[in-house]
Amino acid sequence: MYMNTNTRIVSPEFDFIQPKTLAEAFSLLEEHGATAKLLAGGTDLLVQMKMERQQPSHVISLAKVKELEGIKAGDGLTIGATTSISAISKSAPVKARYAALREACNAYSTVSVMLMGTIGGNLCNASPAADTAPALLVHDASVILKTAKATRKVPLKDFFTGPGKTVMQPGEILTAIELPEPARGSGSAFLKISRVVADISQVCAAVMLVRDGDKITDCRIALGSVGPTPVRMKHAVGALIGQRGTPEAFDAAAEIVARDITPITDVRATEKYRRHVARIIVRDALLTAWQRAAEGAAK
Ligand SMILES: Cc1cc2nc3c(=O)[nH]c(=O)nc-3n(C[C@H](O)[C@H](O)[C@H](O)COP(=O)(O)OP(=O)(O)OC[C@H]3O[C@@H](n4cnc5c(N)ncnc54)[C@H](O)[C@@H]3O)c2cc1C
């Protein structure tokens, strides 16, 4: 029986174009319209083309657009959209100040995918399982979306609208991700559970805590693979802010997360398993972030 699987070669014909500047990329998008697709590392797009879920007439590669690549540290961090997951995981400022993001990049399934896959592609593909999304959500990131004529900055919490869907408009390119400087006394962590190492998550979770002595003064918790989009948890955060950072408080917050998420049963895990694991990894990530906040080393 014929099946559209990832093992098939890409069959339909398409034009492959490699612009060297952002301006060129915008004019190509305008010229070829809705039948064109942007390609960064291709680790999601090529799979979708092989499975005939995408059949673009033109594939516009962003790989040679230098303006889109690299990490700039200052008051916060700006990460170019085509920066590879591998480059982010090795970045000194990421290591020093954004532990959850670093751990999310290190949790990627294989070295080859880390080298080819980009952070912009991970967000624009808008999988509920995108590993960098929960980490960037707890670091309070925003994305920069550009057309030839306009630029807008969208908080990542408002970016995803459904599986494979975002607020991006036709003709827009995600050019960069901006992260504010972490608050003094903060710590963060990311944890992921998957069936085997080379797989996307069954559940992943990121947390960020700010501590003042033994009190939690701010907190963010975000999860992946537990609903239609990567999601921030409001009730659990509300239960933690102003409390003492104790194992009991973290247990209670993790219970709230397990109650609030909306996982499904699919080939990777059952809904029941996802709730169970979410509670455990959120509790563990909170404990780790709390300890890091005290050390003041890895934020
Ligand atoms: C074997 C395998 C293992 C994987 N493991 C993981 C994993 O562990 N964790 C994980 O999160 N993901 C994983 N993935 C998914 C994938 O590797 C990531 O989502 C990756 O970060 C995608 O980046 P890319 O540059 O390859 O995206 P591409 O495939 O190039 O693009 C993805 C989508 O985003 C659009 N796009 C890309 N860049 C832009 C931009 N700058 N502006 C606008 N639109 C853009 C493209 O048009 C396309 O629709 C895996 C994939 C494979 C094949």
The ligand as a Gaussian input file, in Angstrom:
#p B3LYP/6-31G(d) Opt

LIG

0 1
 C       14.907000      13.780000      13.243000
 C       14.323000      15.049000      13.785000
 C       14.438000      15.304000      15.135000
 C       13.898000      16.485000      15.674000
 N       14.039000      16.705000      17.033000
 C       13.528000      17.842000      17.577000
 C       13.650000      18.093000      18.984000
 O       14.229000      17.328000      19.740000
 N       13.089000      19.233000      19.458000
 C       12.419000      20.117000      18.669000
 O       11.918000      21.130000      19.172000
 N       12.304000      19.894000      17.333000
 C       12.835000      18.794000      16.775000
 N       12.705000      18.554000      15.430000
 C       11.993000      19.526000      14.595000
 C       12.928000      20.559000      13.916000
 O       14.229000      20.086000      13.818000
 C       12.936000      21.911000      14.684000
 O       11.634000      22.430000      14.776000
 C       13.884000      22.919000      14.036000
 O       14.262000      23.906000      14.992000
 C       13.266000      23.587000      12.814000
 O       14.176000      24.538000      12.322000
 P       14.536000      24.602000      10.771000
 O       15.457000      25.741000      10.613000
 O       15.019000      23.279000      10.302000
 O       13.096000      24.924000      10.160000
 P       12.611000      24.758000       8.640000
 O       12.230000      23.358000       8.392000
 O       13.566000      25.394000       7.715000
 O       11.297000      25.680000       8.708000
 C       10.196000      25.314000       9.520000
 C        9.008000      26.231000       9.165000
 O        9.258000      27.569000       9.584000
 C        9.250000      28.469000       8.448000
 N       10.354000      29.393000       8.704000
 C       11.633000      29.052000       9.007000
 N       12.347000      30.153000       9.317000
 C       11.500000      31.203000       9.201000
 C       11.650000      32.613000       9.405000
 N       12.806000      33.152000       9.820000
 N       10.573000      33.427000       9.194000
 C        9.389000      32.882000       8.795000
 N        9.185000      31.562000       8.598000
 C       10.235000      30.727000       8.803000
 C        9.414000      27.593000       7.224000
 O        8.783000      28.170000       6.085000
 C        8.716000      26.307000       7.662000
 O        7.323000      26.436000       7.506000
 C       13.240000      17.407000      14.847000
 C       13.142000      17.159000      13.459000
 C       13.684000      15.993000      12.936000
 C       13.571000      15.755000      11.462000

